[in-house]
Amino acid sequence: MGEEAAAAAVRHLIWRERASGREHRERAVAVGPREFAAETAGLRPGTWDAYLELGLGGPPVRFPVKVASADALDRPLRWWRGALRWGVVQWTVRPYATAVNRRLSVSVRVATPLTVARRMARALRRS
């Protein structure tokens, strides 16, 4: 990256949804010479891949975010939120490293109370 500190070159964290190709852009801020921070909110249901957009003096350049260790990723997050068309729904966000190239991805799912009850009934039948 030349003379510039690596984190200062990071401009955005970009989430790209696999099925539709839509993108969600978050501003990244350098918090040290080798670290940056970006807060993500508002991802819709789907599977999203993470990319870093760097400013290196020319047009912006994108690189996929790679995960060094799957243990470094947070556990899935779940919360209930309402009232959408279906009433109250459960949101689940699960970060993971892809099997090929260990790229950072996030799975965002929405489930209604009926869906959650069906999952629980299937789990009970299996045990």
DRENMARSE-42904 format. One line per 8 residues: number of its first residue (from 1); their letters; for each residue z, y, x of N, C-alpha, C, O. Coordinates in nm, 4 decimals, padded with zeros to 6 digits. Atoms other than C-alpha are relative to their C-alpha. Layout:
<rs>
NUM	a	Z,Y,X,Z,Y,X,Z,Y,X,Z,Y,X; ... .
</rs>
This chain:
<rs>
1	mgeeaaaa	00.0000,-00.1186,00.0822,00.0000,00.0000,00.0000,00.0000,00.1249,00.0866,00.0182,00.2355,00.0357; 00.0076,-00.1164,-00.0872,-00.0273,00.2253,00.3008,00.1367,00.0589,00.0282,00.2354,-00.0137,00.0401; -00.1233,-00.0721,-00.0330,00.2382,00.4875,00.3725,00.0929,00.0137,-00.1199,00.2138,00.0294,-00.1028; -00.0786,-00.0231,00.1211,00.3549,00.5187,00.0105,00.0917,-00.1184,-00.0294,00.0526,-00.2339,-00.0125; -00.0916,00.1073,00.0400,00.6590,00.3223,-00.1026,-00.0610,-00.0769,-00.1168,-00.1224,-00.0177,-00.2056; 00.0661,00.0856,00.0990,00.5491,00.0281,-00.3178,00.0356,00.0368,-00.1441,-00.0533,00.0440,-00.2289; -00.0419,-00.0281,00.1375,00.7535,00.1163,-00.6284,-00.0569,00.1317,-00.0509,-00.0821,00.1454,-00.1706; 00.0534,-00.1293,00.0421,00.6227,00.4740,-00.6334,-00.1457,-00.0106,-00.0451,-00.1941,00.0759,-00.1181 .
9	avrhliwr	00.1400,00.0183,00.0393,00.2674,00.3411,-00.6754,-00.0136,-00.0586,-00.1403,-00.1199,-00.0479,-00.2014; 00.0048,00.0613,00.1329,00.3554,00.1592,-01.0003,00.0023,00.1111,-00.1050,00.0945,00.1926,-00.1083; 00.0104,-00.1023,00.1039,00.2458,00.3748,-01.2944,00.0423,-00.0512,-00.1374,00.1167,00.0157,-00.2092; -00.0272,00.0552,00.1328,00.2672,00.1487,-01.6008,00.0211,-00.1506,00.0069,-00.0326,-00.2189,00.0941; -00.0086,00.1422,00.0282,00.3756,-00.1932,-01.7151,-00.0834,-00.0191,-00.1254,-00.0571,00.0430,-00.2283; 00.0917,00.0199,00.1128,00.1007,-00.3175,-01.9445,00.0158,-00.1418,-00.0524,00.0090,-00.2389,00.0230; -00.0062,00.1290,00.0681,00.1439,-00.5984,-02.1957,-00.1313,-00.0184,-00.0742,-00.1698,00.0668,-00.1543; 00.1276,00.0292,00.0652,-00.1841,-00.7565,-02.3090,00.0161,-00.1261,-00.0843,00.0540,-00.2319,-00.0341 .
17	erasgreh	-00.0134,00.1125,00.0927,-00.1842,-00.9817,-02.6159,-00.1196,-00.0925,00.0187,-00.2338,-00.0466,00.0186; 00.1071,00.0948,-00.0339,-00.3862,-01.2971,-02.5473,-00.1063,-00.0139,-00.1083,-00.2254,-00.0096,-00.0774; 00.0964,00.0289,00.1064,-00.5497,-01.3562,-02.8860,-00.0879,00.1198,-00.0342,-00.2093,00.1056,-00.0487; 00.0752,-00.1174,00.0463,-00.6526,-01.0020,-02.9794,-00.0469,00.0892,00.1139,-00.1427,00.1648,00.0979; 00.0347,-00.0873,-00.1112,-00.6677,-00.8334,-02.6392,00.0616,00.1391,-00.0099,00.0397,00.2226,00.0778; -00.0613,-00.1335,00.0108,-00.4676,-00.5349,-02.7662,00.1041,00.0167,00.1094,00.1595,-00.0808,00.1601; -00.0909,-00.0292,-00.1102,-00.2473,-00.3643,-02.5114,00.1125,00.0914,-00.0437,00.0970,00.1747,-00.1330; -00.1185,-00.0835,00.0215,00.0963,-00.2072,-02.5118,00.0410,00.0506,00.1375,00.0697,-00.0291,00.2268 .
25	reravavg	-00.0244,-00.0621,-00.1304,00.1649,00.0357,-02.2262,00.1370,00.0652,00.0033,00.1743,00.1401,-00.0870; -00.1315,-00.0591,-00.0215,00.5084,00.1299,-02.0945,-00.0006,00.0726,00.1340,-00.0514,00.0202,00.2331; -00.0078,-00.0777,-00.1239,00.5711,00.3988,-01.8337,00.1014,-00.0636,00.0935,00.2104,-00.1019,00.0509; -00.0900,00.0552,-00.1010,00.7271,00.2687,-01.5119,00.0514,00.1129,00.0883,-00.0218,00.2068,00.1197; -00.0642,-00.1021,-00.0815,00.9690,00.4739,-01.3025,00.0577,-00.0665,00.1247,00.1262,-00.1682,00.1145; -00.0564,00.0528,-00.1242,01.0561,00.4111,-00.9365,00.1499,00.0265,00.0021,00.1945,00.1382,-00.0245; -00.1452,-00.0138,-00.0095,01.4289,00.3476,-00.8931,00.0480,-00.0325,00.1413,00.1681,-00.0444,00.1654; -00.0277,00.0288,-00.1405,01.4129,00.2723,-00.5206,-00.1322,-00.0186,00.0708,-00.2371,-00.0146,00.0066 .
33	prefaaet	00.1261,00.0144,-00.0728,01.1564,00.2192,-00.2470,-00.0777,-00.1264,-00.0373,-00.1999,-00.1302,-00.0233; 00.0665,00.1265,00.0334,01.0818,-00.1365,-00.3648,00.0267,-00.0452,-00.1428,-00.0060,-00.1583,-00.1788; -00.0356,00.0383,00.1365,01.2025,-00.1342,-00.7251,-00.0489,00.1040,-00.0986,-00.0559,00.2231,-00.0683; 00.0379,-00.0895,00.1087,01.0820,00.0112,-01.0521,00.0637,-00.0523,-00.1275,00.1090,-00.1666,-00.1338; -00.0557,00.0383,00.1297,01.2042,00.0052,-01.4099,-00.0969,00.0402,-00.1098,-00.1608,00.1452,-00.1032; 00.0809,-00.0291,00.1186,01.0167,-00.0104,-01.7387,00.0671,-00.0689,-00.1179,00.1014,-00.1868,-00.1101; -00.0633,00.0560,00.1185,01.1656,-00.0626,-02.0831,-00.1077,-00.0304,-00.1030,-00.1935,00.0532,-00.1315; 00.1018,00.0428,00.0957,00.9614,-00.2552,-02.3366,00.0607,-00.0142,-00.1382,00.1671,-00.0739,-00.1548 .
41	aglrpgtw	-00.0397,00.0138,00.1398,00.9936,-00.2281,-02.7128,-00.1262,00.0075,-00.0845,-00.2261,00.0666,-00.0433; 00.1098,-00.0147,00.0946,00.7625,-00.2649,-03.0077,-00.1127,-00.0999,00.0127,-00.2210,-00.0766,-00.0411; 00.1048,00.1016,-00.0060,00.5667,-00.5782,-02.9190,-00.0077,-00.0723,-00.1337,00.0947,-00.1083,-00.1918; 00.0220,00.0736,00.1251,00.4177,-00.7446,-03.2252,-00.0009,-00.1499,00.0283,-00.0097,-00.1907,00.1441; 00.0044,00.1444,-00.0216,00.4215,-01.1215,-03.2799,-00.1271,-00.0420,00.0736,-00.2362,00.0082,00.0465; 00.1117,00.0502,-00.0790,00.1995,-01.3066,-03.0340,00.0480,-00.0387,00.1390,00.1678,-00.0401,00.1672; -00.0294,00.0323,-00.1389,00.1805,-01.4091,-02.6700,-00.0559,00.1108,00.0868,-00.1752,00.1409,00.0815; 00.0341,-00.1177,-00.0795,00.1765,-01.1202,-02.4241,00.0131,-00.0317,00.1483,00.1104,-00.0941,00.1907 .
49	daylelgl	-00.0017,00.0149,-00.1447,00.0923,-01.1235,-02.0520,00.0260,00.1356,00.0642,-00.0232,00.2380,00.0168; -00.0413,-00.1244,-00.0658,00.2378,-00.8634,-01.8133,-00.0899,00.0326,00.1185,-00.1269,-00.0555,00.1962; 00.0785,-00.0512,-00.1121,00.0346,-00.6506,-01.5698,00.0637,00.1291,00.0488,00.1221,00.2041,-00.0295; -00.0420,-00.1277,-00.0563,00.1288,-00.3684,-01.3356,-00.1245,00.0831,00.0269,-00.2228,00.0343,00.0825; 00.1088,-00.0925,-00.0298,-00.0986,-00.0663,-01.3194,00.0470,00.0895,00.1138,00.1493,00.1570,00.1027; -00.0371,-00.0753,-00.1186,-00.0899,00.0983,-00.9780,-00.0944,00.1174,00.0214,-00.2143,00.1079,-00.0049; 00.0785,-00.1154,-00.0397,-00.2077,00.4406,-00.8694,-00.0053,00.0043,00.1511,00.0945,00.0345,00.2166; 00.0139,00.0070,-00.1456,-00.3436,00.4077,-00.5170,-00.0940,00.1071,00.0540,-00.1459,00.0940,00.1649 .
57	ggppvrfp	00.0858,-00.1079,-00.0465,-00.5452,00.7273,-00.4932,-00.1372,00.0007,-00.0633,-00.2064,00.1022,-00.0549; 00.1284,00.0082,00.0694,-00.8526,00.6144,-00.6874,00.0250,-00.0340,-00.1453,00.1280,00.0034,-00.2014; -00.0251,00.0450,00.1377,-00.8963,00.4646,-01.0320,00.1196,-00.0956,-00.0024,00.1447,-00.1648,00.0963; -00.1149,00.0912,00.0071,-00.5878,00.2730,-01.1528,-00.0436,-00.1450,00.0204,-00.1527,-00.1849,-00.0205; 00.0262,00.1404,-00.0296,-00.5711,-00.0897,-01.0394,00.1065,-00.0830,-00.0697,00.2237,-00.0454,-00.0714; -00.0941,00.0886,00.0694,-00.4114,-00.3762,-01.2372,00.0174,-00.1306,00.0754,-00.0771,-00.1881,00.1295; -00.0326,00.1292,-00.0577,-00.2353,-00.6806,-01.1029,00.0916,-00.0738,-00.0956,00.1800,-00.0124,-00.1553; -00.0925,00.0760,00.0847,-00.0702,-00.9623,-01.2997,00.1379,-00.0052,00.0648,00.1502,-00.0077,00.1872 .
65	vkvasada	-00.1376,00.0123,-00.0491,00.3079,-00.9814,-01.2691,00.0270,-00.1484,00.0221,00.0096,-00.2298,-00.0686; -00.0310,00.1394,-00.0329,00.4081,-01.3032,-01.0941,00.1508,-00.0173,00.0086,00.2230,00.0741,00.0485; -00.1420,00.0315,00.0028,00.7474,-01.4704,-01.1262,00.0327,-00.0873,00.1203,-00.0263,-00.1938,00.1388; -00.0387,00.0761,-00.1194,00.9130,-01.5883,-00.8051,00.0781,-00.1255,-00.0390,00.0571,-00.2328,00.0176; -00.0830,00.1123,00.0429,01.1641,-01.8117,-00.9839,00.0213,00.0090,-00.1502,00.0601,00.1137,-00.2020; -00.0195,00.0015,00.1453,01.1795,-01.9142,-01.3492,00.1465,00.0228,-00.0362,00.1765,00.0673,-00.1470; -00.1430,-00.0205,00.0244,01.5603,-01.9007,-01.3176,00.0348,00.1480,-00.0111,00.1377,00.1831,-00.0689; -00.0268,-00.1441,00.0025,01.5369,-01.5213,-01.2762,-00.0276,00.0614,-00.1372,00.0133,00.1745,-00.1635 .
73	ldrplrww	00.0353,-00.0531,00.1320,01.4058,-01.4796,-01.6323,00.1178,-00.0110,-00.0957,00.1983,-00.1037,-00.0876; -00.1051,00.0020,00.1016,01.6369,-01.3964,-01.9200,-00.0231,-00.1122,-00.0998,-00.1340,-00.1638,-00.1138; 00.0104,00.0971,00.1087,01.7113,-01.6423,-02.1979,-00.0711,00.0654,-00.1182,-00.0802,00.1879,-00.1246; 00.0631,-00.0595,00.1192,01.5269,-01.5977,-02.5285,00.0984,00.0876,-00.0762,00.2177,00.0578,-00.0818; -00.0803,-00.0893,00.0833,01.6559,-01.3144,-02.7456,-00.0358,-00.0249,-00.1457,-00.1530,-00.0426,-00.1789; 00.0231,00.0164,00.1440,01.6980,-01.3572,-03.1228,00.0815,00.1039,-00.0743,00.1956,00.1328,-00.0380; -00.0736,-00.0919,00.0859,01.7939,-01.1057,-03.3869,-00.0647,00.0021,-00.1373,-00.1827,-00.0292,-00.1527; 00.0476,-00.0109,00.1379,01.7608,-01.0553,-03.7612,-00.0313,00.1454,-00.0287,00.0399,00.2359,00.0147 .
81	rgalrwgv	00.0408,-00.1355,00.0335,01.5817,-00.7538,-03.8967,-00.0675,-00.0031,-00.1366,-00.1358,-00.1003,-00.1686; 00.0645,-00.0056,00.1317,01.4668,-00.6494,-04.2445,-00.0374,00.1424,-00.0261,-00.0090,00.2269,00.0588; 00.0586,00.0760,00.1067,01.3158,-00.5528,-04.4762,-00.1513,00.0186,00.0060,-00.2057,00.1226,-00.0311; 00.1455,00.0013,00.0003,00.9554,-00.6383,-04.4232,-00.0473,-00.0603,-00.1315,00.0309,-00.0784,-00.2248; 00.0561,00.0556,00.1213,00.7264,-00.7842,-04.6818,00.0726,-00.1276,-00.0414,00.0838,-00.1568,-00.1604; -00.0661,00.1257,00.0307,00.9147,-01.1141,-04.6557,00.1503,00.0151,-00.0143,00.2196,-00.0851,-00.0321; -00.1446,-00.0199,00.0021,01.2620,-00.9596,-04.6652,00.0524,00.0013,00.1418,-00.0131,00.0547,00.2314; -00.0592,00.0041,-00.1333,01.4899,-01.0200,-04.3680,-00.0710,-00.1077,00.0814,-00.0982,-00.2165,00.0307 .
89	vqwtvrpy	00.0686,00.0967,-00.0855,01.3202,-01.1940,-04.0742,00.0721,-00.0115,00.1338,00.1413,00.0807,00.1771; -00.0574,00.0234,-00.1323,01.4324,-01.3424,-03.7447,-00.1095,00.0200,00.1052,-00.2156,-00.0421,00.0989; 00.0915,-00.0236,-00.1113,01.2594,-01.2107,-03.4317,00.0503,-00.0805,00.1194,00.1704,-00.0827,00.1467; -00.0332,00.0727,-00.1215,01.2516,-01.4301,-03.1196,-00.0944,00.0453,00.1101,-00.2163,00.0442,00.0930; 00.0786,-00.0418,-00.1160,01.1355,-01.3031,-02.7802,00.0407,-00.0896,00.1164,00.1569,-00.0920,00.1569; -00.0279,00.0958,-00.1070,01.1056,-01.5628,-02.5030,-00.0881,00.0284,00.1216,-00.2091,00.0062,00.1164; 00.0778,-00.0187,-00.1223,00.9992,-01.4666,-02.1491,-00.0163,-00.1341,00.0723,00.0742,-00.2175,00.0696; 00.0215,00.1223,-00.0763,00.8461,-01.7438,-01.9360,-00.1062,00.0230,00.1073,-00.1818,00.1200,00.1023 .
97	atavnrrl	00.1024,-00.0020,-00.1043,00.6336,-01.8090,-01.6288,-00.1050,-00.1038,-00.0389,-00.0712,-00.2178,-00.0705; 00.1060,00.0939,00.0364,00.2950,-01.9671,-01.7018,-00.0048,-00.1137,00.1013,00.0375,-00.0975,00.2158; 00.0077,00.1169,-00.0871,00.2308,-02.3128,-01.5560,-00.0957,00.0237,00.1168,-00.0714,-00.0231,00.2281; 00.0973,-00.0298,-00.1047,-00.0692,-02.1876,-01.3601,00.0282,00.1407,00.0523,00.0341,00.2355,-00.0259; -00.0207,-00.1283,-00.0685,-00.0034,-01.9047,-01.1117,00.1327,00.0685,-00.0295,00.1561,00.1776,00.0226; -00.1343,-00.0544,00.0269,00.3505,-01.8396,-01.2479,-00.0039,00.1462,-00.0444,00.0740,00.2280,00.0045; 00.0110,-00.1360,00.0517,00.2467,-01.5250,-01.4349,00.1035,00.0229,-00.1094,00.1361,-00.0676,-00.1862; -00.0996,-00.0355,00.1010,00.5011,-01.3430,-01.6507,-00.0670,00.0173,-00.1357,-00.1629,00.0931,-00.1500 .
105	svsvrvat	00.0469,-00.0109,00.1378,00.4392,-01.3861,-02.0230,00.1205,00.0056,-00.0917,00.2308,-00.0347,-00.0545; -00.1048,-00.0089,00.1004,00.6418,-01.3207,-02.3363,-00.0567,-00.0500,-00.1317,-00.1648,-00.0091,-00.1741; 00.0364,00.0489,00.1315,00.6232,-01.5084,-02.6633,00.0867,00.0725,-00.1029,00.2094,00.0673,-00.0959; -00.0719,-00.0722,00.1052,00.7174,-01.2958,-02.9672,-00.0308,-00.0707,-00.1322,-00.1472,-00.0822,-00.1707; 00.0173,00.0722,00.1266,00.7709,-01.4851,-03.2943,00.0869,00.0631,-00.1084,00.1931,00.1189,-00.0808; -00.0741,-00.0480,00.1163,00.8845,-01.3841,-03.6423,00.0138,-00.1170,-00.0963,-00.0827,-00.1886,-00.1230; -00.0252,00.1089,00.0942,01.0449,-01.6287,-03.8849,00.0817,00.0511,-00.1174,00.1755,00.1290,-00.0999; -00.0757,-00.0348,00.1200,01.1663,-01.5867,-04.2410,00.1205,-00.0938,-00.0109,00.1245,-00.1956,00.0583 .
113	pltvarrm	-00.1127,00.0932,00.0189,01.4972,-01.7425,-04.3551,-00.0465,-00.1391,-00.0436,00.0136,-00.2390,-00.0043; 00.0528,00.1294,00.0431,01.2917,-02.0187,-04.5226,-00.0523,-00.0791,00.1197,-00.0284,-00.1995,00.1287; 00.0505,00.0661,-00.1199,01.1186,-02.0987,-04.1919,00.1151,-00.0530,00.0845,00.1087,-00.1654,00.1344; -00.1167,00.0419,-00.0785,01.4545,-02.1147,-04.0127,00.0673,-00.1202,-00.0658,00.1065,-00.2135,00.0042; -00.0608,00.1126,00.0725,01.5969,-02.3478,-04.2832,-00.0844,-00.1261,00.0172,-00.0289,-00.2346,00.0346; 00.0878,00.1160,-00.0198,01.2923,-02.5781,-04.2506,00.0159,-00.0574,00.1404,00.0211,-00.1792,00.1575; -00.0194,00.0467,-00.1376,01.3354,-02.5949,-03.8719,00.1310,-00.0768,00.0128,00.1362,-00.1817,00.0769; -00.1303,00.0657,-00.0072,01.7022,-02.6848,-03.9131,-00.0044,-00.1353,-00.0703,00.0541,-00.2319,-00.0213 .
121	aralrrs	00.0105,00.1278,00.0728,01.6196,-02.9563,-04.1691,-00.0774,-00.1025,00.0823,-00.0384,-00.2192,00.0857; 00.0767,00.0905,-00.0850,01.3566,-03.1094,-03.9351,00.0855,-00.0490,00.1163,00.0798,-00.1666,00.1523; -00.0858,00.0391,-00.1116,01.6070,-03.1083,-03.6484,00.1053,-00.1011,-00.0454,00.1378,-00.1940,00.0286; -00.0994,00.0935,00.0512,01.8648,-03.2858,-03.8652,-00.0616,-00.1360,-00.0284,00.0017,-00.2388,-00.0045; 00.0677,00.1262,00.0272,01.6114,-03.5500,-03.9722,-00.0276,-00.0781,00.1287,-00.0214,-00.2011,00.1291; 00.0290,00.0650,-00.1296,01.5248,-03.6232,-03.6064,00.1244,-00.0608,00.0628,00.1153,-00.1605,00.1344; -00.1212,00.0496,-00.0667,01.8854,-03.6750,-03.5027,00.0661,-00.1137,-00.0749,00.1687,-00.1653,-00.0308 .
</rs>
